[in-house]
Amino acid sequence: MKTQASPPDVYQDLRDAVRALCAQFPDSYHRQIDAERAYPEAFVDALTKAGWLAALIPAEYGGSGLGLAEASVIMEEINRSGANAGACHGQMYNMGTLLRHGSDAQKQLYLPKIASGQWRLQSMGVTEPTSGTDTTRIRTTAVKRGDRYLVNGQKVWISRIQHSDWMILLARTTALAEVKNKTEGMSIFMVDLREAEKSGMTVRPIANMVNHETNELFFENLEIPADNLIGQEGQGFRYILDGLNAERTLIAAECIGDGRWFIERVTKYASERVVFGRPIGQNQGVQFPIAEAYIEVEAADLMRFKACALFDAHEPCGAEANMAKYLAAKASWEAANACIQFHGGFGFAHEYDVERKFRETRLYQVAPISTNLILSYVAEHLLGLPRSF
Ligand SMILES: Cc1cc2nc3c(=O)[nH]c(=O)nc-3n(C[C@H](O)[C@H](O)[C@H](O)COP(=O)(O)OP(=O)(O)OC[C@H]3O[C@@H](n4cnc5c(N)ncnc54)[C@H](O)[C@@H]3O)c2cc1C
């Protein structure tokens, strides 16, 4: 939106470059992919080849070594263009676990190939049907047998399995009953997905509201080489948590991109659509929800950049990352509601793309972390209120 309230920022060159690439994939491309429930192969390939998904990988491993602020601008611009970064954001942040906790040999093996796009590490398998958000109760087990681990159990909602070569898998290596602290005894592994599908892992796609490739996974004596364990056995939950601040901040940026897309669309439409002899945007009943959504997106943006600045300075940023995700998901949802409302009936027509983006942005209230769990984090960890679980 070319308004005084949204002047060019210090990332303008980066924004322009990502926008130029995204502009090659117009609304009609994303609309058709959505209608066909297909995967945006060409779009993700173009982002990969341009190096945008390797933004956070240090230069020594072939990435561009950018900060979280720049990475978040890339995600924002993808969603702002009308696309959905959910098709590829895993490739940007899943590798953080390897980078922080992998051995030198693992980093040398995986990171350059992930940076070049030769290997896709798009998937992270945490959620299970019976444990839900209470991750410490996962039932998938990995038992060491010589130089291998034997995995049994089930995961649900594991995204991009069919468009990834590798998955980071969280499994219990010590039973819950045998650990002092419930967050101990879980470990993370690199799983070669194509090998796993040949023996021990079954994939069942889940049809869902968004065009988002996500799956149920069943493990029956899946064998993983012991070398694929990342970091120390038993510390996997902590390693996953370490990666969440970057993930939450990047998702916040995607919501901000969505929010800006909705506000641009509805502002233009409300200025042009004439009913009762004047543009509908002349009515304050139409203006105010749009203005409110705009204010909320801008406020969320400040918290996003605060989280990025702390993360990039290696300072604690759990509070800011969570609050940014909360504010941005709420703001994009309010912008989505204003956008669909003031498009009237046309908001429901596929050709306007509003209903597609509306469905896509709704997901952020639930995944990758639900808003209630963020409120609970703020209440208990920041305000010191008694723990509820
Ligand atoms: C499209 C999609 C893609 C996904 N991709 C992945 C993926 O790639 N990898 C992965 O591991 N997971 C993935 N997920 C899972 C996602 O992270 C979870 O769905 C999400 O964290 C919520 O967990 P749940 O569905 O088990 O809900 P539950 O934990 O069953 O919770 C249900 C509802 O109850 C609320 N609730 C639960 N406990 C409390 C409480 N104590 N106080 C207040 N409210 C509470 C929650 O906020 C939520 O709204 C994906 C999910 C979807 C829908």
The ligand as an SDF file (V2000), in Angstrom:
LIG
                    3D

 53 58  0  0  0  0  0  0  0  0999 V2000
   -2.6830  -27.9230    8.5970 C   0  0  0  0  0  0  0  0  0  0  0  0
   -1.8710  -28.3170    9.7790 C   0  0  0  0  0  0  0  0  0  0  0  0
   -0.5070  -28.5480    9.6410 C   0  0  0  0  0  0  0  0  0  0  0  0
    0.2630  -28.9740   10.7280 C   0  0  0  0  0  0  0  0  0  0  0  0
    1.5940  -29.2800   10.5430 N   0  0  0  0  0  0  0  0  0  0  0  0
    2.2890  -29.8700   11.5610 C   0  0  0  0  0  0  0  0  0  0  0  0
    3.6220  -30.3670   11.3500 C   0  0  0  0  0  0  0  0  0  0  0  0
    4.1890  -30.2400   10.2570 O   0  0  0  0  0  0  0  0  0  0  0  0
    4.2410  -31.0010   12.3630 N   0  0  0  0  0  0  0  0  0  0  0  0
    3.6640  -31.1810   13.5930 C   0  0  0  0  0  0  0  0  0  0  0  0
    4.2870  -31.7740   14.4710 O   0  0  0  0  0  0  0  0  0  0  0  0
    2.3910  -30.7080   13.8360 N   0  0  0  0  0  0  0  0  0  0  0  0
    1.7010  -30.0680   12.8460 C   0  0  0  0  0  0  0  0  0  0  0  0
    0.4140  -29.6110   13.0600 N   0  0  0  0  0  0  0  0  0  0  0  0
   -0.1980  -29.8200   14.3680 C   0  0  0  0  0  0  0  0  0  0  0  0
   -0.4180  -28.5170   15.1310 C   0  0  0  0  0  0  0  0  0  0  0  0
    0.8070  -28.0540   15.6340 O   0  0  0  0  0  0  0  0  0  0  0  0
   -1.4560  -28.8390   16.2140 C   0  0  0  0  0  0  0  0  0  0  0  0
   -2.6920  -29.0860   15.5660 O   0  0  0  0  0  0  0  0  0  0  0  0
   -1.6040  -27.7080   17.1960 C   0  0  0  0  0  0  0  0  0  0  0  0
   -0.4140  -27.5270   17.9360 O   0  0  0  0  0  0  0  0  0  0  0  0
   -2.7590  -27.9930   18.1630 C   0  0  0  0  0  0  0  0  0  0  0  0
   -2.6510  -29.2970   18.6720 O   0  0  0  0  0  0  0  0  0  0  0  0
   -3.8960  -30.2950   18.5910 P   0  0  0  0  0  0  0  0  0  0  0  0
   -4.4490  -30.2430   17.2190 O   0  0  0  0  0  0  0  0  0  0  0  0
   -3.4820  -31.6170   19.0900 O   0  0  0  0  0  0  0  0  0  0  0  0
   -4.9510  -29.6590   19.5620 O   0  0  0  0  0  0  0  0  0  0  0  0
   -5.2190  -29.9940   21.1180 P   0  0  0  0  0  0  0  0  0  0  0  0
   -3.9230  -30.0140   21.8570 O   0  0  0  0  0  0  0  0  0  0  0  0
   -6.0780  -31.2040   21.1720 O   0  0  0  0  0  0  0  0  0  0  0  0
   -6.0400  -28.7420   21.5290 O   0  0  0  0  0  0  0  0  0  0  0  0
   -7.3570  -28.4770   21.0000 C   0  0  0  0  0  0  0  0  0  0  0  0
   -7.7710  -27.0780   21.4110 C   0  0  0  0  0  0  0  0  0  0  0  0
   -7.8470  -27.0160   22.8260 O   0  0  0  0  0  0  0  0  0  0  0  0
   -7.0620  -25.9500   23.3180 C   0  0  0  0  0  0  0  0  0  0  0  0
   -6.3830  -26.3600   24.5490 N   0  0  0  0  0  0  0  0  0  0  0  0
   -5.7270  -27.5140   24.7950 C   0  0  0  0  0  0  0  0  0  0  0  0
   -5.2310  -27.5070   26.0510 N   0  0  0  0  0  0  0  0  0  0  0  0
   -5.5680  -26.3100   26.5970 C   0  0  0  0  0  0  0  0  0  0  0  0
   -5.3280  -25.6990   27.8600 C   0  0  0  0  0  0  0  0  0  0  0  0
   -4.6250  -26.3100   28.8190 N   0  0  0  0  0  0  0  0  0  0  0  0
   -5.8120  -24.4620   28.0740 N   0  0  0  0  0  0  0  0  0  0  0  0
   -6.5330  -23.8250   27.1190 C   0  0  0  0  0  0  0  0  0  0  0  0
   -6.7700  -24.3490   25.8920 N   0  0  0  0  0  0  0  0  0  0  0  0
   -6.3010  -25.5750   25.6370 C   0  0  0  0  0  0  0  0  0  0  0  0
   -6.0180  -25.6650   22.2360 C   0  0  0  0  0  0  0  0  0  0  0  0
   -5.6390  -24.3200   22.2970 O   0  0  0  0  0  0  0  0  0  0  0  0
   -6.7660  -26.0120   20.9760 C   0  0  0  0  0  0  0  0  0  0  0  0
   -7.4510  -24.8900   20.4740 O   0  0  0  0  0  0  0  0  0  0  0  0
   -0.3470  -29.1320   11.9990 C   0  0  0  0  0  0  0  0  0  0  0  0
   -1.7220  -28.8680   12.1460 C   0  0  0  0  0  0  0  0  0  0  0  0
   -2.4850  -28.4770   11.0610 C   0  0  0  0  0  0  0  0  0  0  0  0
   -3.9540  -28.2460   11.2580 C   0  0  0  0  0  0  0  0  0  0  0  0
  1  2  1  0
  2  3  1  0
  2 52  2  0
  3  4  2  0
  4  5  1  0
  4 50  1  0
  5  6  2  0
  6  7  1  0
  6 13  1  0
  7  8  2  0
  7  9  1  0
  9 10  1  0
 10 11  2  0
 10 12  1  0
 12 13  2  0
 13 14  1  0
 14 15  1  0
 14 50  1  0
 15 16  1  0
 16 17  1  0
 16 18  1  0
 18 19  1  0
 18 20  1  0
 20 21  1  0
 20 22  1  0
 22 23  1  0
 23 24  1  0
 24 25  2  0
 24 26  1  0
 24 27  1  0
 27 28  1  0
 28 29  2  0
 28 30  1  0
 28 31  1  0
 31 32  1  0
 32 33  1  0
 33 34  1  0
 33 48  1  0
 34 35  1  0
 35 36  1  0
 35 46  1  0
 36 37  1  0
 36 45  1  0
 37 38  2  0
 38 39  1  0
 39 40  1  0
 39 45  2  0
 40 41  1  0
 40 42  2  0
 42 43  1  0
 43 44  2  0
 44 45  1  0
 46 47  1  0
 46 48  1  0
 48 49  1  0
 50 51  2  0
 51 52  1  0
 52 53  1  0
M  END
$$$$
